[in-house]
Amino acid sequence: MIGALATEYLAGTIGVEGIHAFEINLKSGMNWKDSLSKVTGKSFEPLMDEIVIFALKQRQWSQS
């Protein structure tokens, strides 16, 4: 579930390039938390808060 939210966040904030960079990091053996932080340039804990806020806004937008 978190992976799907993180992917949607990357698509909505950085774009396809962010998703691509994230996947390259994973394929090279980096764990997903470190990859997400590296791609966004943000530490993991505050980034998770941003992802939740982003997902909630997307949900509100889709229901309006």
VENRA-V971924 format. One record per residue. D_FIRST is the distance of its C-alpha to the first C-alpha in whole Angstrom. Layout:
BEGIN
D_FIRST + D_FIRST
END
This chain:
BEGIN
0 + 4 + 5 + 5 + 6 + 9 + 10 + 11 + 12 + 14 + 16 + 17 + 18 + 20 + 19 + 19 + 21 + 18 + 16 + 19 + 20 + 16 + 17 + 20 + 19 + 17 + 20 + 22 + 21 + 19 + 16 + 13 + 14 + 17 + 17 + 15 + 18 + 20 + 19 + 19 + 22 + 20 + 20 + 16 + 17 + 18 + 16 + 13 + 15 + 15 + 12 + 12 + 15 + 14 + 12 + 14 + 17 + 15 + 15 + 18 + 20 + 19 + 20 + 23
END
